[in-house]
Amino acid sequence: MVGYQASNRVTIKLHDVSKVAGVIDVLVGAGAEPTSEMFSGAPSVTPAALA
């Protein structure tokens, strides 16, 4: 064997945008490397969710 590569992916869904910075700080402090895929979008809101 010449070498290997290992990777992990974590998916976190936050509903409170004010917690994003704190979560990123904890993840980076634990050794995670931020990527361009860190933020992939916002969930769609249905009229029923607003009622």
Phi and psi restraints in degrees (range 20) as a CNS / XPLOR table:
assign (resid 1 and name C) (resid 2 and name N)
       (resid 2 and name CA) (resid 2 and name C) 1.0 -90.1 20.0 2
assign (resid 2 and name N) (resid 2 and name CA)
       (resid 2 and name C) (resid 3 and name N) 1.0 -36.2 20.0 2
assign (resid 2 and name C) (resid 3 and name N)
       (resid 3 and name CA) (resid 3 and name C) 1.0 -178.1 20.0 2
assign (resid 3 and name N) (resid 3 and name CA)
       (resid 3 and name C) (resid 4 and name N) 1.0 -178.6 20.0 2
assign (resid 3 and name C) (resid 4 and name N)
       (resid 4 and name CA) (resid 4 and name C) 1.0 -154.7 20.0 2
assign (resid 4 and name N) (resid 4 and name CA)
       (resid 4 and name C) (resid 5 and name N) 1.0 163.7 20.0 2
assign (resid 4 and name C) (resid 5 and name N)
       (resid 5 and name CA) (resid 5 and name C) 1.0 -135.9 20.0 2
assign (resid 5 and name N) (resid 5 and name CA)
       (resid 5 and name C) (resid 6 and name N) 1.0 132.9 20.0 2
assign (resid 5 and name C) (resid 6 and name N)
       (resid 6 and name CA) (resid 6 and name C) 1.0 -122.3 20.0 2
assign (resid 6 and name N) (resid 6 and name CA)
       (resid 6 and name C) (resid 7 and name N) 1.0 146.5 20.0 2
assign (resid 6 and name C) (resid 7 and name N)
       (resid 7 and name CA) (resid 7 and name C) 1.0 -149.0 20.0 2
assign (resid 7 and name N) (resid 7 and name CA)
       (resid 7 and name C) (resid 8 and name N) 1.0 157.6 20.0 2
assign (resid 7 and name C) (resid 8 and name N)
       (resid 8 and name CA) (resid 8 and name C) 1.0 -132.0 20.0 2
assign (resid 8 and name N) (resid 8 and name CA)
       (resid 8 and name C) (resid 9 and name N) 1.0 151.3 20.0 2
assign (resid 8 and name C) (resid 9 and name N)
       (resid 9 and name CA) (resid 9 and name C) 1.0 -131.1 20.0 2
assign (resid 9 and name N) (resid 9 and name CA)
       (resid 9 and name C) (resid 10 and name N) 1.0 137.5 20.0 2
assign (resid 9 and name C) (resid 10 and name N)
       (resid 10 and name CA) (resid 10 and name C) 1.0 -121.6 20.0 2
assign (resid 10 and name N) (resid 10 and name CA)
       (resid 10 and name C) (resid 11 and name N) 1.0 133.8 20.0 2
assign (resid 10 and name C) (resid 11 and name N)
       (resid 11 and name CA) (resid 11 and name C) 1.0 -113.4 20.0 2
assign (resid 11 and name N) (resid 11 and name CA)
       (resid 11 and name C) (resid 12 and name N) 1.0 125.6 20.0 2
assign (resid 11 and name C) (resid 12 and name N)
       (resid 12 and name CA) (resid 12 and name C) 1.0 -126.4 20.0 2
assign (resid 12 and name N) (resid 12 and name CA)
       (resid 12 and name C) (resid 13 and name N) 1.0 129.9 20.0 2
assign (resid 12 and name C) (resid 13 and name N)
       (resid 13 and name CA) (resid 13 and name C) 1.0 -112.3 20.0 2
assign (resid 13 and name N) (resid 13 and name CA)
       (resid 13 and name C) (resid 14 and name N) 1.0 120.5 20.0 2
assign (resid 13 and name C) (resid 14 and name N)
       (resid 14 and name CA) (resid 14 and name C) 1.0 -111.9 20.0 2
assign (resid 14 and name N) (resid 14 and name CA)
       (resid 14 and name C) (resid 15 and name N) 1.0 137.2 20.0 2
assign (resid 14 and name C) (resid 15 and name N)
       (resid 15 and name CA) (resid 15 and name C) 1.0 -101.6 20.0 2
assign (resid 15 and name N) (resid 15 and name CA)
       (resid 15 and name C) (resid 16 and name N) 1.0 -12.6 20.0 2
assign (resid 15 and name C) (resid 16 and name N)
       (resid 16 and name CA) (resid 16 and name C) 1.0 -112.4 20.0 2
assign (resid 16 and name N) (resid 16 and name CA)
       (resid 16 and name C) (resid 17 and name N) 1.0 100.7 20.0 2
assign (resid 16 and name C) (resid 17 and name N)
       (resid 17 and name CA) (resid 17 and name C) 1.0 -58.5 20.0 2
assign (resid 17 and name N) (resid 17 and name CA)
       (resid 17 and name C) (resid 18 and name N) 1.0 -26.9 20.0 2
assign (resid 17 and name C) (resid 18 and name N)
       (resid 18 and name CA) (resid 18 and name C) 1.0 -66.9 20.0 2
assign (resid 18 and name N) (resid 18 and name CA)
       (resid 18 and name C) (resid 19 and name N) 1.0 -13.5 20.0 2
assign (resid 18 and name C) (resid 19 and name N)
       (resid 19 and name CA) (resid 19 and name C) 1.0 -93.5 20.0 2
assign (resid 19 and name N) (resid 19 and name CA)
       (resid 19 and name C) (resid 20 and name N) 1.0 -4.7 20.0 2
assign (resid 19 and name C) (resid 20 and name N)
       (resid 20 and name CA) (resid 20 and name C) 1.0 -58.7 20.0 2
assign (resid 20 and name N) (resid 20 and name CA)
       (resid 20 and name C) (resid 21 and name N) 1.0 -49.9 20.0 2
assign (resid 20 and name C) (resid 21 and name N)
       (resid 21 and name CA) (resid 21 and name C) 1.0 -60.0 20.0 2
assign (resid 21 and name N) (resid 21 and name CA)
       (resid 21 and name C) (resid 22 and name N) 1.0 -42.4 20.0 2
assign (resid 21 and name C) (resid 22 and name N)
       (resid 22 and name CA) (resid 22 and name C) 1.0 -64.2 20.0 2
assign (resid 22 and name N) (resid 22 and name CA)
       (resid 22 and name C) (resid 23 and name N) 1.0 -41.1 20.0 2
assign (resid 22 and name C) (resid 23 and name N)
       (resid 23 and name CA) (resid 23 and name C) 1.0 -65.0 20.0 2
assign (resid 23 and name N) (resid 23 and name CA)
       (resid 23 and name C) (resid 24 and name N) 1.0 -43.4 20.0 2
assign (resid 23 and name C) (resid 24 and name N)
       (resid 24 and name CA) (resid 24 and name C) 1.0 -61.6 20.0 2
assign (resid 24 and name N) (resid 24 and name CA)
       (resid 24 and name C) (resid 25 and name N) 1.0 -43.0 20.0 2
assign (resid 24 and name C) (resid 25 and name N)
       (resid 25 and name CA) (resid 25 and name C) 1.0 -58.7 20.0 2
assign (resid 25 and name N) (resid 25 and name CA)
       (resid 25 and name C) (resid 26 and name N) 1.0 -43.7 20.0 2
assign (resid 25 and name C) (resid 26 and name N)
       (resid 26 and name CA) (resid 26 and name C) 1.0 -65.6 20.0 2
assign (resid 26 and name N) (resid 26 and name CA)
       (resid 26 and name C) (resid 27 and name N) 1.0 -45.0 20.0 2
assign (resid 26 and name C) (resid 27 and name N)
       (resid 27 and name CA) (resid 27 and name C) 1.0 -63.0 20.0 2
assign (resid 27 and name N) (resid 27 and name CA)
       (resid 27 and name C) (resid 28 and name N) 1.0 -45.8 20.0 2
assign (resid 27 and name C) (resid 28 and name N)
       (resid 28 and name CA) (resid 28 and name C) 1.0 -66.4 20.0 2
assign (resid 28 and name N) (resid 28 and name CA)
       (resid 28 and name C) (resid 29 and name N) 1.0 -38.6 20.0 2
assign (resid 28 and name C) (resid 29 and name N)
       (resid 29 and name CA) (resid 29 and name C) 1.0 -62.6 20.0 2
assign (resid 29 and name N) (resid 29 and name CA)
       (resid 29 and name C) (resid 30 and name N) 1.0 -27.3 20.0 2
assign (resid 29 and name C) (resid 30 and name N)
       (resid 30 and name CA) (resid 30 and name C) 1.0 -88.7 20.0 2
assign (resid 30 and name N) (resid 30 and name CA)
       (resid 30 and name C) (resid 31 and name N) 1.0 1.2 20.0 2
assign (resid 30 and name C) (resid 31 and name N)
       (resid 31 and name CA) (resid 31 and name C) 1.0 105.8 20.0 2
assign (resid 31 and name N) (resid 31 and name CA)
       (resid 31 and name C) (resid 32 and name N) 1.0 1.9 20.0 2
assign (resid 31 and name C) (resid 32 and name N)
       (resid 32 and name CA) (resid 32 and name C) 1.0 -70.6 20.0 2
assign (resid 32 and name N) (resid 32 and name CA)
       (resid 32 and name C) (resid 33 and name N) 1.0 147.4 20.0 2
assign (resid 32 and name C) (resid 33 and name N)
       (resid 33 and name CA) (resid 33 and name C) 1.0 -108.1 20.0 2
assign (resid 33 and name N) (resid 33 and name CA)
       (resid 33 and name C) (resid 34 and name N) 1.0 115.3 20.0 2
assign (resid 33 and name C) (resid 34 and name N)
       (resid 34 and name CA) (resid 34 and name C) 1.0 -60.0 20.0 2
assign (resid 34 and name N) (resid 34 and name CA)
       (resid 34 and name C) (resid 35 and name N) 1.0 144.5 20.0 2
assign (resid 34 and name C) (resid 35 and name N)
       (resid 35 and name CA) (resid 35 and name C) 1.0 -127.7 20.0 2
assign (resid 35 and name N) (resid 35 and name CA)
       (resid 35 and name C) (resid 36 and name N) 1.0 174.3 20.0 2
assign (resid 35 and name C) (resid 36 and name N)
       (resid 36 and name CA) (resid 36 and name C) 1.0 -68.4 20.0 2
assign (resid 36 and name N) (resid 36 and name CA)
       (resid 36 and name C) (resid 37 and name N) 1.0 -13.8 20.0 2
assign (resid 36 and name C) (resid 37 and name N)
       (resid 37 and name CA) (resid 37 and name C) 1.0 -91.3 20.0 2
assign (resid 37 and name N) (resid 37 and name CA)
       (resid 37 and name C) (resid 38 and name N) 1.0 10.2 20.0 2
assign (resid 37 and name C) (resid 38 and name N)
       (resid 38 and name CA) (resid 38 and name C) 1.0 -60.8 20.0 2
assign (resid 38 and name N) (resid 38 and name CA)
       (resid 38 and name C) (resid 39 and name N) 1.0 -38.0 20.0 2
assign (resid 38 and name C) (resid 39 and name N)
       (resid 39 and name CA) (resid 39 and name C) 1.0 -120.4 20.0 2
assign (resid 39 and name N) (resid 39 and name CA)
       (resid 39 and name C) (resid 40 and name N) 1.0 118.2 20.0 2
assign (resid 39 and name C) (resid 40 and name N)
       (resid 40 and name CA) (resid 40 and name C) 1.0 -109.4 20.0 2
assign (resid 40 and name N) (resid 40 and name CA)
       (resid 40 and name C) (resid 41 and name N) 1.0 -5.3 20.0 2
assign (resid 40 and name C) (resid 41 and name N)
       (resid 41 and name CA) (resid 41 and name C) 1.0 140.7 20.0 2
assign (resid 41 and name N) (resid 41 and name CA)
       (resid 41 and name C) (resid 42 and name N) 1.0 178.6 20.0 2
assign (resid 41 and name C) (resid 42 and name N)
       (resid 42 and name CA) (resid 42 and name C) 1.0 -109.3 20.0 2
assign (resid 42 and name N) (resid 42 and name CA)
       (resid 42 and name C) (resid 43 and name N) 1.0 148.5 20.0 2
assign (resid 42 and name C) (resid 43 and name N)
       (resid 43 and name CA) (resid 43 and name C) 1.0 -68.0 20.0 2
assign (resid 43 and name N) (resid 43 and name CA)
       (resid 43 and name C) (resid 44 and name N) 1.0 151.8 20.0 2
assign (resid 43 and name C) (resid 44 and name N)
       (resid 44 and name CA) (resid 44 and name C) 1.0 -75.8 20.0 2
assign (resid 44 and name N) (resid 44 and name CA)
       (resid 44 and name C) (resid 45 and name N) 1.0 145.4 20.0 2
assign (resid 44 and name C) (resid 45 and name N)
       (resid 45 and name CA) (resid 45 and name C) 1.0 -107.7 20.0 2
assign (resid 45 and name N) (resid 45 and name CA)
       (resid 45 and name C) (resid 46 and name N) 1.0 126.1 20.0 2
assign (resid 45 and name C) (resid 46 and name N)
       (resid 46 and name CA) (resid 46 and name C) 1.0 -95.1 20.0 2
assign (resid 46 and name N) (resid 46 and name CA)
       (resid 46 and name C) (resid 47 and name N) 1.0 155.4 20.0 2
assign (resid 46 and name C) (resid 47 and name N)
       (resid 47 and name CA) (resid 47 and name C) 1.0 -55.8 20.0 2
assign (resid 47 and name N) (resid 47 and name CA)
       (resid 47 and name C) (resid 48 and name N) 1.0 -34.0 20.0 2
assign (resid 47 and name C) (resid 48 and name N)
       (resid 48 and name CA) (resid 48 and name C) 1.0 -64.5 20.0 2
assign (resid 48 and name N) (resid 48 and name CA)
       (resid 48 and name C) (resid 49 and name N) 1.0 -33.7 20.0 2
assign (resid 48 and name C) (resid 49 and name N)
       (resid 49 and name CA) (resid 49 and name C) 1.0 -69.3 20.0 2
assign (resid 49 and name N) (resid 49 and name CA)
       (resid 49 and name C) (resid 50 and name N) 1.0 -24.9 20.0 2
assign (resid 49 and name C) (resid 50 and name N)
       (resid 50 and name CA) (resid 50 and name C) 1.0 -86.6 20.0 2
assign (resid 50 and name N) (resid 50 and name CA)
       (resid 50 and name C) (resid 51 and name N) 1.0 -12.3 20.0 2
